[in-house]
């Protein structure tokens, strides 16, 4: 599924990919990606700093 609704992605997916400007920034287990992102851009997007 492709969505811009991060709450929906967190609720229904086992794995999540974060893409920014066509680049795959991060991919992994949804719970880990949402709680301990490896990339600063992912963290900033999830915290609402941009996007």
PDBQT receptor file of N, H, CA, C and O in Angstrom, charges set to zero:
ATOM      1  N   UNK A   1       0.832  -1.154   0.000  1.00  0.00    +0.000 N 
ATOM      2  CA  UNK A   1       0.000   0.000   0.000  1.00  0.00    +0.000 C 
ATOM      3  C   UNK A   1       0.893   1.239   0.000  1.00  0.00    +0.000 C 
ATOM      4  O   UNK A   1       1.957   1.253   0.619  1.00  0.00    +0.000 OA
ATOM      5  N   UNK A   2       0.455   2.247  -0.684  1.00  0.00    +0.000 N 
ATOM      6  H   UNK A   2      -0.409   2.236  -1.186  1.00  0.00    +0.000 HD
ATOM      7  CA  UNK A   2       1.142   3.543  -0.671  1.00  0.00    +0.000 C 
ATOM      8  C   UNK A   2       0.209   4.530   0.019  1.00  0.00    +0.000 C 
ATOM      9  O   UNK A   2      -0.962   4.639  -0.344  1.00  0.00    +0.000 OA
ATOM     10  N   UNK A   3       0.725   5.246   1.013  1.00  0.00    +0.000 N 
ATOM     11  H   UNK A   3       1.677   5.157   1.308  1.00  0.00    +0.000 HD
ATOM     12  CA  UNK A   3      -0.106   6.208   1.735  1.00  0.00    +0.000 C 
ATOM     13  C   UNK A   3       0.740   7.349   2.281  1.00  0.00    +0.000 C 
ATOM     14  O   UNK A   3       1.935   7.199   2.538  1.00  0.00    +0.000 OA
ATOM     15  N   UNK A   4       0.092   8.484   2.449  1.00  0.00    +0.000 N 
ATOM     16  H   UNK A   4      -0.879   8.606   2.240  1.00  0.00    +0.000 HD
ATOM     17  CA  UNK A   4       0.720   9.611   3.134  1.00  0.00    +0.000 C 
ATOM     18  C   UNK A   4       0.208   9.696   4.570  1.00  0.00    +0.000 C 
ATOM     19  O   UNK A   4       0.626  10.561   5.339  1.00  0.00    +0.000 OA
ATOM     20  N   UNK A   5      -0.695   8.795   4.917  1.00  0.00    +0.000 N 
ATOM     21  H   UNK A   5      -1.034   8.092   4.292  1.00  0.00    +0.000 HD
ATOM     22  CA  UNK A   5      -1.280   8.767   6.255  1.00  0.00    +0.000 C 
ATOM     23  C   UNK A   5      -0.417   7.877   7.142  1.00  0.00    +0.000 C 
ATOM     24  O   UNK A   5      -0.551   6.654   7.111  1.00  0.00    +0.000 OA
ATOM     25  N   UNK A   6       0.468   8.482   7.933  1.00  0.00    +0.000 N 
ATOM     26  H   UNK A   6       0.577   9.476   7.958  1.00  0.00    +0.000 HD
ATOM     27  CA  UNK A   6       1.414   7.682   8.711  1.00  0.00    +0.000 C 
ATOM     28  C   UNK A   6       0.729   6.895   9.815  1.00  0.00    +0.000 C 
ATOM     29  O   UNK A   6       1.216   5.833  10.200  1.00  0.00    +0.000 OA
ATOM     30  N   UNK A   7      -0.384   7.387  10.330  1.00  0.00    +0.000 N 
ATOM     31  H   UNK A   7      -0.780   8.250  10.017  1.00  0.00    +0.000 HD
ATOM     32  CA  UNK A   7      -1.117   6.626  11.347  1.00  0.00    +0.000 C 
ATOM     33  C   UNK A   7      -1.658   5.334  10.749  1.00  0.00    +0.000 C 
ATOM     34  O   UNK A   7      -1.633   4.287  11.396  1.00  0.00    +0.000 OA
ATOM     35  N   UNK A   8      -2.147   5.408   9.516  1.00  0.00    +0.000 N 
ATOM     36  H   UNK A   8      -2.167   6.259   8.990  1.00  0.00    +0.000 HD
ATOM     37  CA  UNK A   8      -2.653   4.216   8.839  1.00  0.00    +0.000 C 
ATOM     38  C   UNK A   8      -1.520   3.232   8.575  1.00  0.00    +0.000 C 
ATOM     39  O   UNK A   8      -1.685   2.030   8.784  1.00  0.00    +0.000 OA
ATOM     40  N   UNK A   9      -0.394   3.718   8.127  1.00  0.00    +0.000 N 
ATOM     41  H   UNK A   9      -0.259   4.694   7.958  1.00  0.00    +0.000 HD
ATOM     42  CA  UNK A   9       0.756   2.844   7.871  1.00  0.00    +0.000 C 
ATOM     43  C   UNK A   9       1.191   2.145   9.150  1.00  0.00    +0.000 C 
ATOM     44  O   UNK A   9       1.480   0.949   9.137  1.00  0.00    +0.000 OA
ATOM     45  N   UNK A  10       1.238   2.874  10.242  1.00  0.00    +0.000 N 
ATOM     46  H   UNK A  10       1.002   3.846  10.252  1.00  0.00    +0.000 HD
ATOM     47  CA  UNK A  10       1.655   2.291  11.521  1.00  0.00    +0.000 C 
ATOM     48  C   UNK A  10       0.669   1.232  11.992  1.00  0.00    +0.000 C 
ATOM     49  O   UNK A  10       1.064   0.235  12.595  1.00  0.00    +0.000 OA
ATOM     50  N   UNK A  11      -0.601   1.447  11.720  1.00  0.00    +0.000 N 
ATOM     51  H   UNK A  11      -0.921   2.257  11.229  1.00  0.00    +0.000 HD
ATOM     52  CA  UNK A  11      -1.645   0.549  12.204  1.00  0.00    +0.000 C 
ATOM     53  C   UNK A  11      -1.719  -0.764  11.433  1.00  0.00    +0.000 C 
ATOM     54  O   UNK A  11      -1.985  -1.805  12.034  1.00  0.00    +0.000 OA
ATOM     55  N   UNK A  12      -1.490  -0.745  10.123  1.00  0.00    +0.000 N 
ATOM     56  H   UNK A  12      -1.274   0.101   9.636  1.00  0.00    +0.000 HD
ATOM     57  CA  UNK A  12      -1.793  -1.949   9.346  1.00  0.00    +0.000 C 
ATOM     58  C   UNK A  12      -0.591  -2.634   8.702  1.00  0.00    +0.000 C 
ATOM     59  O   UNK A  12      -0.746  -3.711   8.127  1.00  0.00    +0.000 OA
ATOM     60  N   UNK A  13       0.588  -2.052   8.779  1.00  0.00    +0.000 N 
ATOM     61  H   UNK A  13       0.714  -1.177   9.247  1.00  0.00    +0.000 HD
ATOM     62  CA  UNK A  13       1.715  -2.651   8.059  1.00  0.00    +0.000 C 
ATOM     63  C   UNK A  13       2.706  -3.332   8.995  1.00  0.00    +0.000 C 
ATOM     64  O   UNK A  13       2.874  -2.939  10.149  1.00  0.00    +0.000 OA
ATOM     65  N   UNK A  14       3.349  -4.349   8.471  1.00  0.00    +0.000 N 
ATOM     66  H   UNK A  14       3.213  -4.668   7.533  1.00  0.00    +0.000 HD
ATOM     67  CA  UNK A  14       4.426  -5.025   9.195  1.00  0.00    +0.000 C 
ATOM     68  C   UNK A  14       5.774  -4.379   8.877  1.00  0.00    +0.000 C 
ATOM     69  O   UNK A  14       6.662  -4.309   9.728  1.00  0.00    +0.000 OA
ATOM     70  N   UNK A  15       5.909  -3.911   7.640  1.00  0.00    +0.000 N 
ATOM     71  H   UNK A  15       5.188  -3.967   6.949  1.00  0.00    +0.000 HD
ATOM     72  CA  UNK A  15       7.133  -3.251   7.190  1.00  0.00    +0.000 C 
ATOM     73  C   UNK A  15       6.758  -1.930   6.539  1.00  0.00    +0.000 C 
ATOM     74  O   UNK A  15       5.696  -1.809   5.929  1.00  0.00    +0.000 OA
ATOM     75  N   UNK A  16       7.634  -0.939   6.672  1.00  0.00    +0.000 N 
ATOM     76  H   UNK A  16       8.496  -1.038   7.167  1.00  0.00    +0.000 HD
ATOM     77  CA  UNK A  16       7.377   0.390   6.130  1.00  0.00    +0.000 C 
ATOM     78  C   UNK A  16       8.620   0.901   5.417  1.00  0.00    +0.000 C 
ATOM     79  O   UNK A  16       9.747   0.674   5.857  1.00  0.00    +0.000 OA
ATOM     80  N   UNK A  17       8.391   1.596   4.308  1.00  0.00    +0.000 N 
ATOM     81  H   UNK A  17       7.475   1.780   3.951  1.00  0.00    +0.000 HD
ATOM     82  CA  UNK A  17       9.471   2.264   3.590  1.00  0.00    +0.000 C 
ATOM     83  C   UNK A  17       9.196   3.763   3.646  1.00  0.00    +0.000 C 
ATOM     84  O   UNK A  17       8.057   4.197   3.478  1.00  0.00    +0.000 OA
ATOM     85  N   UNK A  18      10.237   4.545   3.880  1.00  0.00    +0.000 N 
ATOM     86  H   UNK A  18      11.163   4.192   4.016  1.00  0.00    +0.000 HD
ATOM     87  CA  UNK A  18      10.128   6.000   3.860  1.00  0.00    +0.000 C 
ATOM     88  C   UNK A  18      10.906   6.494   2.655  1.00  0.00    +0.000 C 
ATOM     89  O   UNK A  18      12.114   6.279   2.546  1.00  0.00    +0.000 OA
ATOM     90  N   UNK A  19      10.198   7.163   1.747  1.00  0.00    +0.000 N 
ATOM     91  H   UNK A  19       9.218   7.338   1.836  1.00  0.00    +0.000 HD
ATOM     92  CA  UNK A  19      10.816   7.708   0.546  1.00  0.00    +0.000 C 
ATOM     93  C   UNK A  19      10.756   9.227   0.605  1.00  0.00    +0.000 C 
ATOM     94  O   UNK A  19       9.769   9.805   1.062  1.00  0.00    +0.000 OA
ATOM     95  N   UNK A  20      11.814   9.860   0.142  1.00  0.00    +0.000 N 
ATOM     96  H   UNK A  20      12.615   9.390  -0.229  1.00  0.00    +0.000 HD
ATOM     97  CA  UNK A  20      11.863  11.317   0.098  1.00  0.00    +0.000 C 
ATOM     98  C   UNK A  20      12.460  11.739  -1.232  1.00  0.00    +0.000 C 
ATOM     99  O   UNK A  20      13.590  11.376  -1.558  1.00  0.00    +0.000 OA
ATOM    100  N   UNK A  21      11.695  12.509  -1.999  1.00  0.00    +0.000 N 
ATOM    101  H   UNK A  21      10.777  12.804  -1.734  1.00  0.00    +0.000 HD
ATOM    102  CA  UNK A  21      12.111  12.977  -3.322  1.00  0.00    +0.000 C 
ATOM    103  C   UNK A  21      12.574  11.820  -4.208  1.00  0.00    +0.000 C 
ATOM    104  O   UNK A  21      13.571  11.933  -4.921  1.00  0.00    +0.000 OA
ATOM    105  N   UNK A  22      11.847  10.722  -4.156  1.00  0.00    +0.000 N 
ATOM    106  H   UNK A  22      11.036  10.630  -3.577  1.00  0.00    +0.000 HD
ATOM    107  CA  UNK A  22      12.141   9.561  -4.988  1.00  0.00    +0.000 C 
ATOM    108  C   UNK A  22      13.255   8.670  -4.481  1.00  0.00    +0.000 C 
ATOM    109  O   UNK A  22      13.597   7.682  -5.131  1.00  0.00    +0.000 OA
ATOM    110  N   UNK A  23      13.823   8.993  -3.343  1.00  0.00    +0.000 N 
ATOM    111  H   UNK A  23      13.545   9.796  -2.815  1.00  0.00    +0.000 HD
ATOM    112  CA  UNK A  23      14.920   8.208  -2.774  1.00  0.00    +0.000 C 
ATOM    113  C   UNK A  23      14.399   7.359  -1.622  1.00  0.00    +0.000 C 
ATOM    114  O   UNK A  23      13.667   7.848  -0.762  1.00  0.00    +0.000 OA
ATOM    115  N   UNK A  24      14.779   6.087  -1.610  1.00  0.00    +0.000 N 
ATOM    116  H   UNK A  24      15.374   5.689  -2.309  1.00  0.00    +0.000 HD
ATOM    117  CA  UNK A  24      14.449   5.224  -0.482  1.00  0.00    +0.000 C 
ATOM    118  C   UNK A  24      15.366   5.604   0.671  1.00  0.00    +0.000 C 
ATOM    119  O   UNK A  24      16.565   5.327   0.635  1.00  0.00    +0.000 OA
ATOM    120  N   UNK A  25      14.809   6.229   1.681  1.00  0.00    +0.000 N 
ATOM    121  H   UNK A  25      13.835   6.454   1.711  1.00  0.00    +0.000 HD
ATOM    122  CA  UNK A  25      15.585   6.716   2.821  1.00  0.00    +0.000 C 
ATOM    123  C   UNK A  25      15.759   5.616   3.853  1.00  0.00    +0.000 C 
ATOM    124  O   UNK A  25      16.849   5.414   4.387  1.00  0.00    +0.000 OA
ATOM    125  N   UNK A  26      14.658   4.902   4.128  1.00  0.00    +0.000 N 
ATOM    126  H   UNK A  26      13.772   5.067   3.694  1.00  0.00    +0.000 HD
ATOM    127  CA  UNK A  26      14.711   3.893   5.182  1.00  0.00    +0.000 C 
ATOM    128  C   UNK A  26      13.629   2.849   4.943  1.00  0.00    +0.000 C 
ATOM    129  O   UNK A  26      12.537   3.165   4.472  1.00  0.00    +0.000 OA
ATOM    130  N   UNK A  27      13.945   1.613   5.272  1.00  0.00    +0.000 N 
ATOM    131  H   UNK A  27      14.833   1.357   5.655  1.00  0.00    +0.000 HD
ATOM    132  CA  UNK A  27      12.998   0.512   5.156  1.00  0.00    +0.000 C 
ATOM    133  C   UNK A  27      13.231  -0.433   6.320  1.00  0.00    +0.000 C 
ATOM    134  O   UNK A  27      14.373  -0.750   6.654  1.00  0.00    +0.000 OA
ATOM    135  N   UNK A  28      12.152  -0.879   6.932  1.00  0.00    +0.000 N 
ATOM    136  H   UNK A  28      11.225  -0.621   6.660  1.00  0.00    +0.000 HD
ATOM    137  CA  UNK A  28      12.314  -1.827   8.025  1.00  0.00    +0.000 C 
ATOM    138  C   UNK A  28      10.997  -2.169   8.678  1.00  0.00    +0.000 C 
ATOM    139  O   UNK A  28       9.931  -1.785   8.198  1.00  0.00    +0.000 OA
ATOM    140  N   UNK A  29      11.079  -2.900   9.787  1.00  0.00    +0.000 N 
ATOM    141  H   UNK A  29      11.945  -3.212  10.177  1.00  0.00    +0.000 HD
ATOM    142  CA  UNK A  29       9.882  -3.250  10.538  1.00  0.00    +0.000 C 
ATOM    143  C   UNK A  29       9.207  -1.963  10.997  1.00  0.00    +0.000 C 
ATOM    144  O   UNK A  29       9.855  -1.051  11.510  1.00  0.00    +0.000 OA
ATOM    145  N   UNK A  30       7.906  -1.910  10.806  1.00  0.00    +0.000 N 
ATOM    146  H   UNK A  30       7.379  -2.652  10.390  1.00  0.00    +0.000 HD
ATOM    147  CA  UNK A  30       7.157  -0.691  11.089  1.00  0.00    +0.000 C 
ATOM    148  C   UNK A  30       7.372  -0.197  12.508  1.00  0.00    +0.000 C 
ATOM    149  O   UNK A  30       7.645   0.985  12.719  1.00  0.00    +0.000 OA
ATOM    150  N   UNK A  31       7.253  -1.083  13.478  1.00  0.00    +0.000 N 
ATOM    151  H   UNK A  31       7.031  -2.043  13.307  1.00  0.00    +0.000 HD
ATOM    152  CA  UNK A  31       7.385  -0.659  14.876  1.00  0.00    +0.000 C 
ATOM    153  C   UNK A  31       8.748  -0.017  15.140  1.00  0.00    +0.000 C 
ATOM    154  O   UNK A  31       8.837   1.009  15.814  1.00  0.00    +0.000 OA
ATOM    155  N   UNK A  32       9.795  -0.621  14.611  1.00  0.00    +0.000 N 
ATOM    156  H   UNK A  32       9.722  -1.454  14.063  1.00  0.00    +0.000 HD
ATOM    157  CA  UNK A  32      11.141  -0.068  14.820  1.00  0.00    +0.000 C 
ATOM    158  C   UNK A  32      11.319   1.251  14.076  1.00  0.00    +0.000 C 
ATOM    159  O   UNK A  32      11.890   2.201  14.612  1.00  0.00    +0.000 OA
ATOM    160  N   UNK A  33      10.831   1.306  12.840  1.00  0.00    +0.000 N 
ATOM    161  H   UNK A  33      10.367   0.535  12.404  1.00  0.00    +0.000 HD
ATOM    162  CA  UNK A  33      10.977   2.529  12.058  1.00  0.00    +0.000 C 
ATOM    163  C   UNK A  33      10.272   3.704  12.735  1.00  0.00    +0.000 C 
ATOM    164  O   UNK A  33      10.776   4.826  12.718  1.00  0.00    +0.000 OA
ATOM    165  N   UNK A  34       9.108   3.446  13.328  1.00  0.00    +0.000 N 
ATOM    166  H   UNK A  34       8.698   2.533  13.342  1.00  0.00    +0.000 HD
ATOM    167  CA  UNK A  34       8.351   4.517  13.967  1.00  0.00    +0.000 C 
ATOM    168  C   UNK A  34       8.886   4.883  15.348  1.00  0.00    +0.000 C 
ATOM    169  O   UNK A  34       8.686   6.010  15.799  1.00  0.00    +0.000 OA
ATOM    170  N   UNK A  35       9.554   3.964  16.024  1.00  0.00    +0.000 N 
ATOM    171  H   UNK A  35       9.716   3.048  15.657  1.00  0.00    +0.000 HD
ATOM    172  CA  UNK A  35      10.016   4.254  17.381  1.00  0.00    +0.000 C 
ATOM    173  C   UNK A  35      11.495   4.614  17.452  1.00  0.00    +0.000 C 
ATOM    174  O   UNK A  35      11.895   5.428  18.283  1.00  0.00    +0.000 OA
ATOM    175  N   UNK A  36      12.310   4.012  16.586  1.00  0.00    +0.000 N 
ATOM    176  H   UNK A  36      11.984   3.350  15.911  1.00  0.00    +0.000 HD
ATOM    177  CA  UNK A  36      13.751   4.279  16.597  1.00  0.00    +0.000 C 
ATOM    178  C   UNK A  36      14.245   4.381  15.150  1.00  0.00    +0.000 C 
ATOM    179  O   UNK A  36      14.963   3.499  14.678  1.00  0.00    +0.000 OA
ATOM    180  N   UNK A  37      13.864   5.451  14.444  1.00  0.00    +0.000 N 
ATOM    181  H   UNK A  37      13.281   6.167  14.827  1.00  0.00    +0.000 HD
ATOM    182  CA  UNK A  37      14.306   5.578  13.057  1.00  0.00    +0.000 C 
ATOM    183  C   UNK A  37      15.822   5.715  12.972  1.00  0.00    +0.000 C 
ATOM    184  O   UNK A  37      16.454   6.319  13.839  1.00  0.00    +0.000 OA
ATOM    185  N   UNK A  38      16.392   5.145  11.916  1.00  0.00    +0.000 N 
ATOM    186  H   UNK A  38      15.879   4.655  11.212  1.00  0.00    +0.000 HD
ATOM    187  CA  UNK A  38      17.846   5.187  11.736  1.00  0.00    +0.000 C 
ATOM    188  C   UNK A  38      18.310   6.460  11.037  1.00  0.00    +0.000 C 
ATOM    189  O   UNK A  38      19.447   6.894  11.217  1.00  0.00    +0.000 OA
ATOM    190  N   UNK A  39      17.432   7.051  10.245  1.00  0.00    +0.000 N 
ATOM    191  H   UNK A  39      16.508   6.698  10.098  1.00  0.00    +0.000 HD
ATOM    192  CA  UNK A  39      17.802   8.223   9.457  1.00  0.00    +0.000 C 
ATOM    193  C   UNK A  39      17.157   9.480  10.040  1.00  0.00    +0.000 C 
ATOM    194  O   UNK A  39      15.993   9.461  10.440  1.00  0.00    +0.000 OA
ATOM    195  N   UNK A  40      17.913  10.559  10.083  1.00  0.00    +0.000 N 
ATOM    196  H   UNK A  40      18.858  10.574   9.758  1.00  0.00    +0.000 HD
ATOM    197  CA  UNK A  40      17.421  11.819  10.648  1.00  0.00    +0.000 C 
ATOM    198  C   UNK A  40      16.203  12.341   9.885  1.00  0.00    +0.000 C 
ATOM    199  O   UNK A  40      15.296  12.914  10.488  1.00  0.00    +0.000 OA
ATOM    200  N   UNK A  41      16.177  12.148   8.569  1.00  0.00    +0.000 N 
ATOM    201  H   UNK A  41      16.914  11.682   8.079  1.00  0.00    +0.000 HD
ATOM    202  CA  UNK A  41      15.033  12.622   7.785  1.00  0.00    +0.000 C 
ATOM    203  C   UNK A  41      13.759  11.892   8.171  1.00  0.00    +0.000 C 
ATOM    204  O   UNK A  41      12.689  12.496   8.228  1.00  0.00    +0.000 OA
ATOM    205  N   UNK A  42      13.866  10.604   8.435  1.00  0.00    +0.000 N 
ATOM    206  H   UNK A  42      14.736  10.113   8.389  1.00  0.00    +0.000 HD
ATOM    207  CA  UNK A  42      12.702   9.833   8.879  1.00  0.00    +0.000 C 
ATOM    208  C   UNK A  42      12.219  10.361  10.218  1.00  0.00    +0.000 C 
ATOM    209  O   UNK A  42      11.025  10.592  10.408  1.00  0.00    +0.000 OA
ATOM    210  N   UNK A  43      13.138  10.550  11.135  1.00  0.00    +0.000 N 
ATOM    211  H   UNK A  43      14.108  10.363  10.981  1.00  0.00    +0.000 HD
ATOM    212  CA  UNK A  43      12.792  11.057  12.468  1.00  0.00    +0.000 C 
ATOM    213  C   UNK A  43      12.121  12.426  12.378  1.00  0.00    +0.000 C 
ATOM    214  O   UNK A  43      11.123  12.674  13.056  1.00  0.00    +0.000 OA
ATOM    215  N   UNK A  44      12.659  13.309  11.550  1.00  0.00    +0.000 N 
ATOM    216  H   UNK A  44      13.469  13.108  10.999  1.00  0.00    +0.000 HD
ATOM    217  CA  UNK A  44      12.094  14.648  11.414  1.00  0.00    +0.000 C 
ATOM    218  C   UNK A  44      10.708  14.610  10.783  1.00  0.00    +0.000 C 
ATOM    219  O   UNK A  44       9.833  15.381  11.177  1.00  0.00    +0.000 OA
ATOM    220  N   UNK A  45      10.494  13.735   9.817  1.00  0.00    +0.000 N 
ATOM    221  H   UNK A  45      11.205  13.108   9.497  1.00  0.00    +0.000 HD
ATOM    222  CA  UNK A  45       9.175  13.614   9.198  1.00  0.00    +0.000 C 
ATOM    223  C   UNK A  45       8.158  13.094  10.207  1.00  0.00    +0.000 C 
ATOM    224  O   UNK A  45       7.060  13.635  10.331  1.00  0.00    +0.000 OA
ATOM    225  N   UNK A  46       8.532  12.044  10.923  1.00  0.00    +0.000 N 
ATOM    226  H   UNK A  46       9.424  11.604  10.823  1.00  0.00    +0.000 HD
ATOM    227  CA  UNK A  46       7.610  11.449  11.888  1.00  0.00    +0.000 C 
ATOM    228  C   UNK A  46       7.292  12.393  13.046  1.00  0.00    +0.000 C 
ATOM    229  O   UNK A  46       6.207  12.323  13.622  1.00  0.00    +0.000 OA
ATOM    230  N   UNK A  47       8.223  13.267  13.385  1.00  0.00    +0.000 N 
ATOM    231  H   UNK A  47       9.104  13.325  12.917  1.00  0.00    +0.000 HD
ATOM    232  CA  UNK A  47       7.992  14.209  14.485  1.00  0.00    +0.000 C 
ATOM    233  C   UNK A  47       7.291  15.486  14.021  1.00  0.00    +0.000 C 
ATOM    234  O   UNK A  47       6.961  16.347  14.836  1.00  0.00    +0.000 OA
ATOM    235  N   UNK A  48       7.064  15.608  12.708  1.00  0.00    +0.000 N 
ATOM    236  H   UNK A  48       7.333  14.909  12.046  1.00  0.00    +0.000 HD
ATOM    237  CA  UNK A  48       6.351  16.761  12.181  1.00  0.00    +0.000 C 
ATOM    238  C   UNK A  48       7.215  17.965  11.873  1.00  0.00    +0.000 C 
ATOM    239  O   UNK A  48       6.692  19.056  11.646  1.00  0.00    +0.000 OA
ATOM    240  N   UNK A  49       8.526  17.793  11.860  1.00  0.00    +0.000 N 
ATOM    241  H   UNK A  49       8.951  16.907  12.044  1.00  0.00    +0.000 HD
ATOM    242  CA  UNK A  49       9.413  18.920  11.569  1.00  0.00    +0.000 C 
ATOM    243  C   UNK A  49       9.376  19.315  10.099  1.00  0.00    +0.000 C 
ATOM    244  O   UNK A  49       9.671  20.461   9.758  1.00  0.00    +0.000 OA
ATOM    245  N   UNK A  50       9.016  18.378   9.227  1.00  0.00    +0.000 N 
ATOM    246  H   UNK A  50       8.777  17.448   9.504  1.00  0.00    +0.000 HD
ATOM    247  CA  UNK A  50       8.774  18.706   7.822  1.00  0.00    +0.000 C 
ATOM    248  C   UNK A  50       7.805  17.692   7.243  1.00  0.00    +0.000 C 
ATOM    249  O   UNK A  50       7.566  16.631   7.821  1.00  0.00    +0.000 OA
ATOM    250  N   UNK A  51       7.249  18.044   6.079  1.00  0.00    +0.000 N 
ATOM    251  H   UNK A  51       7.443  18.905   5.610  1.00  0.00    +0.000 HD
ATOM    252  CA  UNK A  51       6.358  17.101   5.404  1.00  0.00    +0.000 C 
ATOM    253  C   UNK A  51       4.970  17.457   5.399  1.00  0.00    +0.000 C 
ATOM    254  O   UNK A  51       4.146  16.722   4.853  1.00  0.00    +0.000 OA
TER     255      UNK A  51
